[in-house]
Amino acid sequence: MELHSIEEVNNFIKNNELAFLYVTMPSCSVCQGLRPQIESMLEQYPHIKMGLIDASIVEEVRGKFSIFTAPVLLLFINGREYIREARIVHTQVLDKKINRLYKNVVDQN
């Protein structure tokens, strides 16, 4: 789901227990190459909702989340940031972090 304003971003985080933000920039080749890998990885976690944000369009996202590079990947659980990865993302490490948190959240429900 593409998010086009800071209000949409805030509502996305608020309305999804597990909210994953993928912040990108149009000229970022790393962003374009990493996105399919992340989308594929998140298929294992059906309760995680992914929001895509172009930081050149939603410029407020940079200040709100202290974003200085792209891509930035953020996982929120009940509105609180639990995972932050930026620029060079090791997908296997990220997957392990998500898996551990995901099991705890899903098992509690």
MMTF fields as JSON, N, C-alpha, C and O atoms, coordinates in Angstrom:
{
  "mmtfVersion": "1.0.0",
  "mmtfProducer": "UNKNOWN",
  "numBonds": 435,
  "numAtoms": 436,
  "numGroups": 109,
  "numChains": 1,
  "numModels": 1,
  "chainsPerModel": [1],
  "groupsPerChain": [109],
  "chainIdList": ["A"],
  "bondAtomList": [4, 2, 8, 6, 12, 10, 16, 14, 20, 18, 24, 22, 28, 26, 32, 30, 36, 34, 40, 38, 44, 42, 48, 46, 52, 50, 56, 54, 60, 58, 64, 62, 68, 66, 72, 70, 76, 74, 80, 78, 84, 82, 88, 86, 92, 90, 96, 94, 100, 98, 104, 102, 108, 106, 112, 110, 116, 114, 120, 118, 124, 122, 128, 126, 132, 130, 136, 134, 140, 138, 144, 142, 148, 146, 152, 150, 156, 154, 160, 158, 164, 162, 168, 166, 172, 170, 176, 174, 180, 178, 184, 182, 188, 186, 192, 190, 196, 194, 200, 198, 204, 202, 208, 206, 212, 210, 216, 214, 220, 218, 224, 222, 228, 226, 232, 230, 236, 234, 240, 238, 244, 242, 248, 246, 252, 250, 256, 254, 260, 258, 264, 262, 268, 266, 272, 270, 276, 274, 280, 278, 284, 282, 288, 286, 292, 290, 296, 294, 300, 298, 304, 302, 308, 306, 312, 310, 316, 314, 320, 318, 324, 322, 328, 326, 332, 330, 336, 334, 340, 338, 344, 342, 348, 346, 352, 350, 356, 354, 360, 358, 364, 362, 368, 366, 372, 370, 376, 374, 380, 378, 384, 382, 388, 386, 392, 390, 396, 394, 400, 398, 404, 402, 408, 406, 412, 410, 416, 414, 420, 418, 424, 422, 428, 426, 432, 430],
  "bondOrderList": [1, 1, 1, 1, 1, 1, 1, 1, 1, 1, 1, 1, 1, 1, 1, 1, 1, 1, 1, 1, 1, 1, 1, 1, 1, 1, 1, 1, 1, 1, 1, 1, 1, 1, 1, 1, 1, 1, 1, 1, 1, 1, 1, 1, 1, 1, 1, 1, 1, 1, 1, 1, 1, 1, 1, 1, 1, 1, 1, 1, 1, 1, 1, 1, 1, 1, 1, 1, 1, 1, 1, 1, 1, 1, 1, 1, 1, 1, 1, 1, 1, 1, 1, 1, 1, 1, 1, 1, 1, 1, 1, 1, 1, 1, 1, 1, 1, 1, 1, 1, 1, 1, 1, 1, 1, 1, 1, 1],
  "groupList": [{"groupName": "MET", "atomNameList": ["N", "CA", "C", "O"], "elementList": ["N", "C", "C", "O"], "formalChargeList": [0, 0, 0, 0], "bondAtomList": [1, 0, 2, 1, 3, 2], "bondOrderList": [1, 1, 2], "singleLetterCode": "M", "chemCompType": "L-PEPTIDE LINKING"}, {"groupName": "GLU", "atomNameList": ["N", "CA", "C", "O"], "elementList": ["N", "C", "C", "O"], "formalChargeList": [0, 0, 0, 0], "bondAtomList": [1, 0, 2, 1, 3, 2], "bondOrderList": [1, 1, 2], "singleLetterCode": "E", "chemCompType": "L-PEPTIDE LINKING"}, {"groupName": "LEU", "atomNameList": ["N", "CA", "C", "O"], "elementList": ["N", "C", "C", "O"], "formalChargeList": [0, 0, 0, 0], "bondAtomList": [1, 0, 2, 1, 3, 2], "bondOrderList": [1, 1, 2], "singleLetterCode": "L", "chemCompType": "L-PEPTIDE LINKING"}, {"groupName": "HIS", "atomNameList": ["N", "CA", "C", "O"], "elementList": ["N", "C", "C", "O"], "formalChargeList": [0, 0, 0, 0], "bondAtomList": [1, 0, 2, 1, 3, 2], "bondOrderList": [1, 1, 2], "singleLetterCode": "H", "chemCompType": "L-PEPTIDE LINKING"}, {"groupName": "SER", "atomNameList": ["N", "CA", "C", "O"], "elementList": ["N", "C", "C", "O"], "formalChargeList": [0, 0, 0, 0], "bondAtomList": [1, 0, 2, 1, 3, 2], "bondOrderList": [1, 1, 2], "singleLetterCode": "S", "chemCompType": "L-PEPTIDE LINKING"}, {"groupName": "ILE", "atomNameList": ["N", "CA", "C", "O"], "elementList": ["N", "C", "C", "O"], "formalChargeList": [0, 0, 0, 0], "bondAtomList": [1, 0, 2, 1, 3, 2], "bondOrderList": [1, 1, 2], "singleLetterCode": "I", "chemCompType": "L-PEPTIDE LINKING"}, {"groupName": "VAL", "atomNameList": ["N", "CA", "C", "O"], "elementList": ["N", "C", "C", "O"], "formalChargeList": [0, 0, 0, 0], "bondAtomList": [1, 0, 2, 1, 3, 2], "bondOrderList": [1, 1, 2], "singleLetterCode": "V", "chemCompType": "L-PEPTIDE LINKING"}, {"groupName": "ASN", "atomNameList": ["N", "CA", "C", "O"], "elementList": ["N", "C", "C", "O"], "formalChargeList": [0, 0, 0, 0], "bondAtomList": [1, 0, 2, 1, 3, 2], "bondOrderList": [1, 1, 2], "singleLetterCode": "N", "chemCompType": "L-PEPTIDE LINKING"}, {"groupName": "PHE", "atomNameList": ["N", "CA", "C", "O"], "elementList": ["N", "C", "C", "O"], "formalChargeList": [0, 0, 0, 0], "bondAtomList": [1, 0, 2, 1, 3, 2], "bondOrderList": [1, 1, 2], "singleLetterCode": "F", "chemCompType": "L-PEPTIDE LINKING"}, {"groupName": "LYS", "atomNameList": ["N", "CA", "C", "O"], "elementList": ["N", "C", "C", "O"], "formalChargeList": [0, 0, 0, 0], "bondAtomList": [1, 0, 2, 1, 3, 2], "bondOrderList": [1, 1, 2], "singleLetterCode": "K", "chemCompType": "L-PEPTIDE LINKING"}, {"groupName": "ALA", "atomNameList": ["N", "CA", "C", "O"], "elementList": ["N", "C", "C", "O"], "formalChargeList": [0, 0, 0, 0], "bondAtomList": [1, 0, 2, 1, 3, 2], "bondOrderList": [1, 1, 2], "singleLetterCode": "A", "chemCompType": "L-PEPTIDE LINKING"}, {"groupName": "TYR", "atomNameList": ["N", "CA", "C", "O"], "elementList": ["N", "C", "C", "O"], "formalChargeList": [0, 0, 0, 0], "bondAtomList": [1, 0, 2, 1, 3, 2], "bondOrderList": [1, 1, 2], "singleLetterCode": "Y", "chemCompType": "L-PEPTIDE LINKING"}, {"groupName": "THR", "atomNameList": ["N", "CA", "C", "O"], "elementList": ["N", "C", "C", "O"], "formalChargeList": [0, 0, 0, 0], "bondAtomList": [1, 0, 2, 1, 3, 2], "bondOrderList": [1, 1, 2], "singleLetterCode": "T", "chemCompType": "L-PEPTIDE LINKING"}, {"groupName": "PRO", "atomNameList": ["N", "CA", "C", "O"], "elementList": ["N", "C", "C", "O"], "formalChargeList": [0, 0, 0, 0], "bondAtomList": [1, 0, 2, 1, 3, 2], "bondOrderList": [1, 1, 2], "singleLetterCode": "P", "chemCompType": "L-PEPTIDE LINKING"}, {"groupName": "CYS", "atomNameList": ["N", "CA", "C", "O"], "elementList": ["N", "C", "C", "O"], "formalChargeList": [0, 0, 0, 0], "bondAtomList": [1, 0, 2, 1, 3, 2], "bondOrderList": [1, 1, 2], "singleLetterCode": "C", "chemCompType": "L-PEPTIDE LINKING"}, {"groupName": "GLN", "atomNameList": ["N", "CA", "C", "O"], "elementList": ["N", "C", "C", "O"], "formalChargeList": [0, 0, 0, 0], "bondAtomList": [1, 0, 2, 1, 3, 2], "bondOrderList": [1, 1, 2], "singleLetterCode": "Q", "chemCompType": "L-PEPTIDE LINKING"}, {"groupName": "GLY", "atomNameList": ["N", "CA", "C", "O"], "elementList": ["N", "C", "C", "O"], "formalChargeList": [0, 0, 0, 0], "bondAtomList": [1, 0, 2, 1, 3, 2], "bondOrderList": [1, 1, 2], "singleLetterCode": "G", "chemCompType": "PEPTIDE LINKING"}, {"groupName": "ARG", "atomNameList": ["N", "CA", "C", "O"], "elementList": ["N", "C", "C", "O"], "formalChargeList": [0, 0, 0, 0], "bondAtomList": [1, 0, 2, 1, 3, 2], "bondOrderList": [1, 1, 2], "singleLetterCode": "R", "chemCompType": "L-PEPTIDE LINKING"}, {"groupName": "ASP", "atomNameList": ["N", "CA", "C", "O"], "elementList": ["N", "C", "C", "O"], "formalChargeList": [0, 0, 0, 0], "bondAtomList": [1, 0, 2, 1, 3, 2], "bondOrderList": [1, 1, 2], "singleLetterCode": "D", "chemCompType": "L-PEPTIDE LINKING"}],
  "groupTypeList": [0, 1, 2, 3, 4, 5, 1, 1, 6, 7, 7, 8, 5, 9, 7, 7, 1, 2, 10, 8, 2, 11, 6, 12, 0, 13, 4, 14, 4, 6, 14, 15, 16, 2, 17, 13, 15, 5, 1, 4, 0, 2, 1, 15, 11, 13, 3, 5, 9, 0, 16, 2, 5, 18, 10, 4, 5, 6, 1, 1, 6, 17, 16, 9, 8, 4, 5, 8, 12, 10, 13, 6, 2, 2, 2, 8, 5, 7, 16, 17, 1, 11, 5, 17, 1, 10, 17, 5, 6, 3, 12, 15, 6, 2, 18, 9, 9, 5, 7, 17, 2, 11, 9, 7, 6, 6, 18, 15, 7],
  "groupIdList": [1, 2, 3, 4, 5, 6, 7, 8, 9, 10, 11, 12, 13, 14, 15, 16, 17, 18, 19, 20, 21, 22, 23, 24, 25, 26, 27, 28, 29, 30, 31, 32, 33, 34, 35, 36, 37, 38, 39, 40, 41, 42, 43, 44, 45, 46, 47, 48, 49, 50, 51, 52, 53, 54, 55, 56, 57, 58, 59, 60, 61, 62, 63, 64, 65, 66, 67, 68, 69, 70, 71, 72, 73, 74, 75, 76, 77, 78, 79, 80, 81, 82, 83, 84, 85, 86, 87, 88, 89, 90, 91, 92, 93, 94, 95, 96, 97, 98, 99, 100, 101, 102, 103, 104, 105, 106, 107, 108, 109],
  "secStructList": [7, 3, 3, 7, 1, 2, 2, 2, 2, 2, 2, 2, 2, 2, 2, 7, 1, 3, 3, 3, 3, 3, 3, 3, 7, 6, 6, 7, 2, 2, 2, 2, 2, 2, 2, 2, 2, 2, 2, 2, 2, 2, 6, 6, 7, 6, 6, 3, 3, 3, 3, 3, 3, 3, 6, 6, 6, 1, 6, 2, 2, 2, 2, 2, 6, 6, 7, 7, 1, 1, 7, 3, 3, 3, 3, 3, 3, 6, 6, 3, 3, 3, 3, 3, 3, 3, 1, 1, 7, 7, 2, 2, 2, 2, 2, 2, 2, 2, 2, 2, 2, 2, 2, 2, 2, 2, 2, 2, 7],
  "xCoordList": [0.836, 0.0, 0.888, 1.783, 0.635, 1.392, 0.758, -0.461, 1.602, 1.151, 1.646, 2.835, 0.726, 1.041, 1.06, 1.259, 0.858, 0.907, 1.305, 1.198, 1.764, 2.151, 0.933, 1.06, -0.238, -1.475, -1.759, -2.145, -1.564, -1.76, -0.756, -1.102, 0.476, 1.508, 1.103, 1.15, 0.706, 0.295, -0.889, -0.905, -1.882, -3.057, -2.696, -3.241, -1.789, -1.347, -0.718, -1.023, 0.158, 0.808, -0.225, -0.192, -1.13, -2.142, -3.122, -3.538, -3.496, -4.557, -4.071, -4.887, -2.768, -2.22, -1.324, -0.334, -1.684, -0.898, 0.559, 1.468, 0.778, 2.122, 2.228, 1.736, 2.869, 2.986, 4.446, 5.324, 4.684, 6.036, 6.111, 5.364, 7.006, 7.172, 8.441, 9.507, 8.295, 9.423, 9.562, 8.76, 10.591, 10.796, 11.855, 12.948, 11.522, 12.363, 12.531, 11.874, 13.421, 13.621, 13.659, 14.102, 13.202, 13.103, 14.431, 14.449, 15.518, 16.8, 17.621, 18.81, 17.012, 17.719, 17.668, 16.631, 18.782, 18.829, 18.752, 18.182, 19.322, 19.242, 17.775, 17.343, 17.021, 15.595, 14.838, 14.042, 15.095, 14.392, 14.776, 13.927, 16.036, 16.484, 16.062, 15.812, 15.982, 15.656, 14.161, 13.757, 13.35, 11.899, 11.302, 10.558, 11.588, 11.003, 11.433, 10.651, 12.651, 13.125, 12.355, 11.994, 12.111, 11.379, 9.925, 9.368, 9.311, 7.918, 7.782, 6.83, 8.723, 8.708, 8.881, 8.178, 9.805, 10.041, 8.792, 8.442, 8.119, 6.959, 5.75, 4.797, 5.765, 4.674, 4.556, 3.478, 5.663, 5.639, 4.917, 4.59, 4.674, 4.115, 2.811, 2.798, 1.731, 0.485, -0.116, -0.925, 0.256, -0.288, 0.455, -0.012, 1.591, 2.343, 1.812, 1.737, 1.449, 0.984, 2.122, 2.754, 2.378, 3.488, 2.987, 2.098, 3.579, 3.288, 4.53, 5.624, 4.353, 5.455, 5.39, 4.325, 6.519, 6.564, 7.713, 8.859, 7.396, 8.409, 8.747, 7.927, 9.937, 10.324, 10.477, 10.544, 10.534, 10.576, 9.174, 9.035, 8.148, 6.757, 6.276, 5.704, 6.506, 6.101, 7.347, 7.926, 7.739, 8.989, 8.968, 10.02, 7.795, 7.689, 8.151, 8.532, 8.117, 8.517, 9.987, 10.379, 10.784, 12.213, 12.422, 13.18, 11.751, 11.895, 11.242, 11.806, 10.049, 9.306, 10.06, 10.046, 10.723, 11.404, 12.927, 13.606, 13.471, 14.929, 15.555, 16.45, 15.075, 15.548, 16.531, 16.212, 17.738, 18.792, 19.29, 20.123, 18.795, 19.231, 18.05, 16.967, 18.258, 17.216, 17.91, 19.041, 17.246, 15.945, 16.043, 17.108, 14.906, 14.775, 13.576, 12.5, 13.777, 12.726, 12.421, 13.315, 11.147, 10.729, 9.594, 8.635, 9.697, 8.606, 8.06, 8.787, 6.754, 6.06, 5.126, 4.437, 5.117, 4.176, 3.352, 3.877, 2.052, 1.146, 1.648, 1.607, 2.121, 2.532, 3.931, 4.357, 4.646, 6.002, 7.032, 6.865, 8.086, 9.123, 9.96, 10.483, 10.068, 10.854, 12.064, 13.084, 11.954, 13.062, 13.293, 12.35, 14.565, 14.964, 16.198, 17.214, 16.087, 17.214, 17.326, 16.316, 18.549, 18.74, 19.872, 20.839, 19.721, 20.687, 21.11, 20.562, 22.047, 22.497, 21.751, 22.007, 20.839, 19.98, 20.347, 20.327, 20.676, 20.955, 19.629, 19.143, 19.06, 17.705, 17.599, 16.573, 18.616, 18.552, 18.518, 17.782, 19.294, 19.308, 17.965, 17.393, 17.465, 16.165, 15.067, 14.202, 15.094, 14.092, 14.106, 13.044, 15.274, 15.371, 14.779, 14.075, 15.068, 14.522, 12.993, 12.301, 12.489, 11.037, 10.398, 9.375, 10.985, 10.432, 10.288, 9.258, 11.307, 11.276, 10.146, 9.379, 10.047, 9.0, 7.62, 6.662, 7.534, 6.244, 5.647, 4.46, 6.472, 5.989, 5.444, 4.401, 6.145, 5.686, 4.349, 3.474, 4.186, 2.945, 1.802, 0.722, 2.011, 0.938, 0.537, -0.648, 1.502, 1.191, 0.377, -0.39, 0.53, -0.218, -1.665, -2.504, -1.97, -3.352, -4.192, -5.365],
  "yCoordList": [-1.166, 0.0, 1.238, 1.37, 2.137, 3.373, 4.419, 4.589, 5.112, 6.149, 7.491, 7.658, 8.444, 9.687, 10.927, 12.031, 10.779, 11.933, 11.456, 10.272, 12.389, 12.02, 11.555, 10.725, 12.077, 11.63, 10.168, 9.394, 9.793, 8.392, 7.5, 6.401, 7.963, 7.191, 6.987, 5.871, 8.08, 7.994, 7.06, 6.258, 7.152, 6.282, 4.828, 3.925, 4.599, 3.247, 2.587, 1.441, 3.325, 2.801, 2.57, 1.55, 3.51, 3.43, 2.283, 1.628, 2.035, 1.076, -0.345, -1.241, -0.567, -1.902, -2.303, -1.634, -3.394, -3.868, -4.069, -3.692, -4.663, -4.879, -4.071, -4.492, -2.919, -2.016, -1.934, -1.596, -2.25, -2.234, -1.104, -1.1, -0.151, 0.958, 0.757, 0.45, 0.938, 0.866, 2.255, 2.661, 2.987, 4.366, 4.373, 3.834, 4.983, 4.946, 6.343, 7.297, 6.436, 7.651, 7.218, 6.11, 8.073, 7.671, 7.285, 6.393, 7.913, 7.625, 6.563, 6.409, 5.841, 4.868, 3.478, 2.815, 3.052, 1.728, 0.614, -0.445, 0.85, -0.14, -0.355, -1.488, 0.728, 0.653, -0.229, -1.08, -0.016, -0.767, -2.236, -3.099, -2.528, -3.915, -4.677, -5.881, -3.983, -4.629, -4.883, -5.864, -4.004, -4.092, -5.461, -5.982, -6.081, -7.408, -8.456, -9.345, -8.364, -9.315, -9.153, -10.137, -7.91, -7.64, -8.072, -8.69, -7.75, -8.156, -9.675, -10.203, -10.366, -11.829, -12.357, -13.283, -11.778, -12.205, -11.987, -12.845, -10.857, -10.537, -11.425, -11.445, -12.147, -13.078, -14.154, -14.714, -14.449, -15.435, -14.916, -15.681, -13.612, -12.96, -12.245, -11.028, -12.994, -12.407, -11.302, -10.515, -11.228, -10.184, -8.852, -7.828, -8.856, -7.621, -6.933, -7.534, -5.67, -4.853, -3.928, -3.295, -3.854, -3.049, -1.783, -1.811, -0.669, 0.619, 1.153, 1.128, 1.633, 2.177, 3.698, 4.283, 4.333, 5.787, 6.301, 5.884, 7.206, 7.903, 9.17, 10.085, 9.228, 10.355, 11.65, 12.722, 11.578, 12.807, 13.415, 14.603, 12.606, 13.082, 13.413, 14.478, 12.501, 12.701, 13.137, 12.365, 14.37, 14.866, 14.899, 14.795, 15.042, 15.096, 13.799, 13.795, 12.709, 11.415, 11.434, 10.74, 12.225, 12.304, 12.84, 12.271, 13.923, 14.521, 13.691, 13.507, 13.192, 12.429, 11.189, 10.852, 10.499, 9.245, 9.343, 8.317, 10.553, 10.769, 9.95, 9.136, 10.174, 9.435, 10.307, 11.429, 9.77, 10.509, 9.81, 10.358, 8.62, 7.83, 6.993, 7.051, 6.23, 5.317, 4.055, 4.121, 2.926, 2.726, 2.681, 2.439, 2.92, 2.738, 1.825, 2.049, 0.8, -0.169, -0.085, -0.195, 0.111, 0.28, -0.68, -0.772, -1.394, -2.255, -1.69, -1.503, -1.423, -0.924, -2.009, -2.678, -2.168, -3.078, -2.226, -1.617, -2.202, -1.366, 0.069, 0.673, 0.607, 2.002, 2.312, 3.466, 1.318, 1.521, 0.903, -0.229, 1.649, 1.161, 0.083, 0.283, -1.068, -2.182, -2.522, -2.984, -2.295, -2.615, -1.423, -0.808, -1.11, -0.065, -0.584, -0.919, -0.64, -1.006, 0.069, 0.585, 0.403, 1.456, 1.119, 0.444, 1.606, 1.542, 0.117, -0.469, -0.443, -1.803, -2.732, -2.737, -3.505, -4.364, -5.821, -6.284, -6.523, -7.952, -8.678, -8.76, -9.196, -9.741, -10.933, -11.095, -11.757, -12.905, -12.448, -13.013, -11.449, -10.908, -10.255, -10.452, -9.474, -8.827, -9.865, -9.702, -10.919, -11.976, -12.605, -12.862, -12.852, -13.432, -12.489, -12.927, -11.188, -10.209, -10.174, -10.184, -10.135, -10.088, -11.357, -11.3, -12.498, -13.785, -13.869, -14.315, -13.445, -13.492, -12.608, -13.045, -11.396, -10.48, -10.95, -10.883, -11.423, -11.851, -12.986, -12.966, -13.968, -15.091, -14.619, -15.09, -13.693, -13.177, -12.459, -12.643, -11.657, -10.886, -11.8, -11.712, -12.682, -13.544, -14.56, -14.861, -15.094, -16.071, -15.46, -16.166, -14.167, -13.506, -13.258, -13.033, -13.296, -13.011, -14.234, -14.156],
  "zCoordList": [0.0, 0.0, 0.0, 0.834, -0.935, -0.998, -0.093, -0.074, 0.652, 1.569, 1.034, 0.761, 0.886, 0.18, 1.06, 0.553, 2.357, 3.255, 4.64, 4.959, 5.455, 6.819, 7.606, 8.507, 7.281, 7.939, 7.616, 8.492, 6.341, 5.946, 6.671, 7.104, 6.804, 7.503, 8.965, 9.483, 9.621, 11.027, 11.204, 12.137, 10.323, 10.408, 10.138, 10.773, 9.209, 8.892, 10.123, 10.453, 10.788, 11.996, 13.095, 13.784, 13.252, 14.309, 14.083, 15.038, 12.826, 12.513, 12.251, 12.039, 12.262, 12.027, 13.198, 13.496, 13.848, 14.987, 14.591, 15.331, 13.426, 12.883, 11.59, 10.543, 11.673, 10.528, 10.105, 10.899, 8.84, 8.293, 7.269, 6.291, 7.492, 6.557, 5.743, 6.277, 4.438, 3.513, 2.914, 2.073, 3.353, 2.914, 1.827, 2.003, 0.711, -0.467, -1.058, -0.643, -2.031, -2.826, -4.291, -4.593, -5.2, -6.606, -7.257, -8.106, -6.895, -7.553, -6.829, -7.107, -5.919, -5.08, -5.729, -5.711, -6.291, -6.925, -5.88, -6.141, -4.703, -3.627, -3.252, -3.04, -3.172, -2.819, -3.801, -3.405, -5.079, -6.117, -6.111, -6.335, -5.86, -5.839, -4.595, -4.655, -3.474, -2.202, -2.041, -1.418, -2.6, -2.374, -2.689, -1.859, -3.852, -4.113, -3.092, -2.756, -2.601, -1.592, -0.282, 0.362, 0.099, 1.338, 1.197, 2.104, 0.064, -0.152, -0.11, 0.466, -0.714, -0.696, 0.728, 1.134, 1.48, 2.856, 3.704, 4.514, 3.531, 4.362, 4.054, 4.833, 2.951, 2.649, 3.73, 3.928, 4.434, 5.521, 6.76, 7.667, 6.786, 7.968, 7.596, 7.415, 7.487, 6.971, 7.838, 7.348, 9.098, 9.965, 9.82, 10.32, 9.151, 8.945, 7.691, 6.62, 7.844, 6.719, 6.313, 7.159, 4.993, 4.494, 3.831, 2.98, 4.244, 3.637, 2.947, 3.509, 1.729, 0.942, 0.976, 0.775, 1.228, 1.317, 0.465, 0.631, -0.443, -1.221, -0.439, -0.357, 0.13, 0.982, 0.203, 0.805, -1.124, -1.906, -2.038, -2.331, -1.823, -1.862, -0.455, -0.225, 0.483, 1.877, 2.647, 3.412, 2.432, 3.013, 4.536, 5.166, 5.136, 6.598, 7.257, 8.428, 6.513, 7.069, 7.492, 8.43, 6.798, 7.139, 8.55, 9.336, 8.859, 10.18, 11.268, 12.346, 10.979, 11.983, 12.436, 13.62, 11.494, 11.817, 11.717, 11.692, 11.659, 11.58, 10.46, 10.691, 9.261, 8.085, 7.314, 6.923, 7.101, 6.426, 5.165, 4.443, 4.896, 3.751, 3.277, 3.859, 2.24, 1.76, 1.247, 0.766, 1.344, 1.962, 3.484, 4.053, 4.122, 5.555, 5.769, 5.215, 6.576, 6.876, 8.36, 9.199, 8.674, 10.06, 10.357, 9.59, 11.465, 11.915, 13.218, 14.193, 13.206, 14.387, 14.905, 14.135, 16.208, 16.861, 17.818, 18.75, 17.562, 18.355, 18.464, 19.536, 17.34, 17.278, 17.767, 17.721, 18.23, 18.756, 17.808, 17.354, 17.515, 16.617, 17.312, 18.408, 16.634, 17.169, 16.306, 16.817, 15.011, 14.105, 13.194, 12.697, 12.985, 12.041, 11.297, 11.906, 9.998, 9.145, 8.075, 7.597, 7.703, 6.713, 5.755, 6.108, 4.553, 3.445, 3.1, 2.166, 3.81, 3.536, 4.494, 5.698, 3.95, 4.764, 4.505, 3.364, 5.553, 5.452, 5.68, 6.808, 4.612, 4.683, 5.631, 6.291, 5.714, 6.62, 8.074, 8.883, 8.405, 9.769, 10.065, 11.136, 9.108, 9.276, 9.468, 10.329, 8.681, 8.789, 10.183, 10.749, 10.735, 12.089, 13.132, 14.041, 12.998, 13.942, 13.862, 14.881, 12.64, 12.445, 12.97, 13.653, 12.662, 13.074, 14.591, 15.097, 15.303, 16.764, 17.312, 18.17, 16.829, 17.298, 16.875, 17.645, 15.649, 15.093, 15.924, 16.252, 16.259, 17.059, 18.396, 18.849, 19.024, 20.313, 20.201, 21.048, 19.181, 19.009, 18.624, 19.21, 17.646, 17.153, 18.209, 18.354, 18.951, 19.997, 21.13, 21.785, 21.37, 22.438, 22.058, 22.93, 20.768, 20.31, 20.239, 19.874]
}
